[in-house]
Amino acid sequence: MHYPASISKLIDSFMKLPGIGQKTAARLAFFVIDMKEEDVIQFSRSLVEVKRELTFCSSCGHITDVDPCYICEDKNRDRSTICVVQDVKDVIAMERMQEYKGLYHVLHGALSPMDGIGPEELNVQSLIERLRDDEVEEVILATNPNIEGESTAIYISKLIKPIGIKTTRLAHGLPVGGDLEYADEVTLSKAIMGRSEI
């Protein structure tokens, strides 16, 4: 399909977003054309502001507009526990639960040699530096339960062991309400290994 150059550029821009294909990008582009000009200007300002004003917390790596972030600044948080997560979205998910009251450390990814992601590409060194603080008593490894997440958790636990801090891993297994017949082998294996007495 042939579009004017400005629409083609907008479609190409939308296609850079995850999960947006050619048809959805075209639909979004034509939606933008129908928007009021002031709404389009505000939308574009919001995009620019997100890129210019947000940064990563120098302590935990969470996304923030002030440094340190609101979680690290909160004096009511339990400073004896650090939950290590792969991504900023994981912090948001944990906070939505409203059960965990400790601090976080965001790795910004997981080990994946196939994708060229080694320890140097992750926010690991600053975690080890944080653990030298006498306040920290436990590190919870909350990386994803896949090959990359598991290998990252094992790697980090080996780094923490010499420091002498308790290291735990989030429980994995069957979700509440899930059916055995739909569970994959890894999930079933984790569920068997993590079984508890009732």
C-alpha positions in Angstrom: 0.0 0.0 0.0 1.3 3.4 -0.9 0.9 6.1 1.8 2.1 9.7 1.8 5.6 9.9 3.3 4.5 11.4 6.7 2.0 8.6 7.2 4.5 5.9 6.2 7.0 7.3 8.7 4.3 7.3 11.5 3.4 3.7 10.6 7.0 2.7 10.8 7.4 4.4 14.1 4.4 2.6 15.6 5.8 -0.7 14.2 8.8 -0.3 16.5 6.5 -0.9 19.5 6.3 -4.5 20.7 3.3 -6.4 19.3 2.4 -3.8 16.7 2.2 -5.1 13.2 1.6 -3.4 9.9 -2.2 -3.3 10.1 -2.3 -2.1 13.7 0.3 0.5 13.0 -1.7 1.8 10.1 -4.9 1.9 12.2 -3.1 3.9 14.9 -1.6 6.3 12.4 -5.0 7.0 10.9 -6.4 7.4 14.5 -3.7 10.0 15.1 -4.7 11.9 12.0 -8.3 12.1 13.3 -7.2 13.4 16.8 -7.4 17.1 17.7 -4.1 18.8 17.1 -3.7 19.8 20.8 -4.1 16.1 21.8 -1.4 15.1 19.3 0.9 17.7 20.6 0.3 16.6 24.2 0.9 13.0 23.2 4.2 13.8 21.5 5.2 15.9 24.6 4.5 13.0 26.9 6.7 10.7 24.7 9.6 13.3 24.8 9.2 13.9 28.6 9.4 10.1 29.3 12.7 9.9 27.5 14.2 13.1 28.9 12.9 13.2 32.5 13.0 9.6 33.6 16.2 8.0 34.8 17.2 4.9 36.8 17.7 5.1 40.6 21.4 5.1 41.3 20.7 2.7 44.2 18.3 0.1 43.0 18.0 0.7 39.2 14.2 1.3 39.3 12.8 3.9 36.9 12.3 7.3 38.5 12.0 11.0 38.0 13.9 11.7 41.3 17.1 10.1 42.5 17.0 8.0 44.7 13.6 6.6 43.8 10.6 6.8 46.1 11.1 3.2 47.3 14.7 3.7 48.3 13.8 7.0 50.0 11.0 5.5 52.1 12.3 5.2 55.6 9.5 2.8 56.5 10.8 0.1 54.1 12.5 -3.0 55.5 16.2 -2.4 54.7 17.2 -5.9 55.7 15.7 -7.5 52.6 16.4 -6.8 48.9 14.3 -8.4 46.2 16.2 -8.9 43.0 14.1 -8.6 39.8 14.8 -8.6 36.1 12.8 -5.6 35.0 11.2 -2.4 36.2 7.8 -3.9 35.4 8.5 -6.6 38.0 8.9 -4.0 40.7 5.5 -2.5 39.7 3.9 -6.0 39.9 5.4 -6.7 43.3 4.3 -3.2 44.6 0.7 -3.8 43.3 0.6 -6.9 45.6 1.2 -4.6 48.6 2.7 -7.5 50.7 6.4 -7.0 50.2 7.9 -4.1 52.3 11.6 -4.5 51.6 13.8 -2.9 48.9 14.4 -3.9 45.3 17.3 -4.3 42.9 16.6 -4.2 39.2 18.9 -6.2 36.9 17.6 -4.8 33.6 17.6 -8.2 32.0 18.8 -11.8 32.5 21.8 -13.7 31.4 21.4 -14.9 27.8 24.6 -15.9 26.1 22.7 -16.5 22.8 21.6 -12.8 22.8 25.1 -11.6 23.9 23.9 -10.7 27.4 26.5 -11.5 30.0 27.0 -10.3 33.6 28.6 -7.1 32.4 25.4 -6.1 30.7 23.3 -6.5 33.8 23.1 -4.4 37.0 24.9 -7.0 39.1 28.0 -5.2 40.4 26.0 -2.5 42.1 24.0 -5.2 43.9 27.1 -6.8 45.3 28.2 -3.3 46.5 24.9 -2.8 48.2 25.2 -6.1 50.0 28.3 -4.9 51.8 26.0 -2.8 53.9 25.5 -4.5 57.3 21.8 -3.9 57.2 21.0 -6.5 54.5 20.2 -9.9 55.9 18.3 -11.5 53.0 18.3 -11.4 49.2 15.2 -12.7 47.5 15.9 -13.8 43.9 12.8 -13.1 41.9 14.0 -13.6 38.4 11.6 -15.3 35.9 11.2 -19.1 36.1 12.7 -19.7 32.6 16.2 -20.8 31.6 17.6 -17.2 31.5 16.0 -16.3 34.9 17.2 -19.6 36.5 20.8 -19.2 35.3 20.8 -15.6 36.4 19.6 -16.6 39.9 22.2 -19.3 40.2 25.0 -16.9 39.0 23.9 -14.2 41.6 23.6 -16.7 44.4 27.2 -17.9 43.8 28.3 -14.2 44.1 26.4 -13.7 47.3 27.4 -16.9 49.0 30.9 -15.6 50.0 29.3 -12.5 51.6 27.3 -14.7 53.9 23.9 -13.2 53.3 20.8 -15.5 53.3 19.7 -16.0 49.7 16.2 -17.3 48.8 14.3 -17.9 45.6 10.6 -17.2 44.9 8.5 -20.3 44.9 7.6 -21.7 41.5 5.0 -24.2 40.5 1.3 -24.5 39.6 -0.8 -21.3 39.7 -3.8 -21.3 41.9 -6.8 -22.3 39.8 -4.5 -24.0 37.2 -5.1 -27.4 35.8 -2.3 -30.1 35.8 -3.1 -31.1 32.2 -2.2 -27.6 30.9 1.1 -27.3 32.9 4.4 -27.7 31.1 7.1 -30.0 32.4 9.2 -27.3 34.0 6.2 -25.9 36.0 5.3 -29.4 37.1 8.9 -30.2 38.1 9.1 -27.0 40.2 5.7 -27.8 41.8 6.9 -31.2 42.8 10.2 -29.9 44.2 8.5 -27.1 46.1 5.7 -29.2 47.6 4.8 -28.6 51.2 3.2 -30.6 54.0 -0.5 -29.9 54.7 
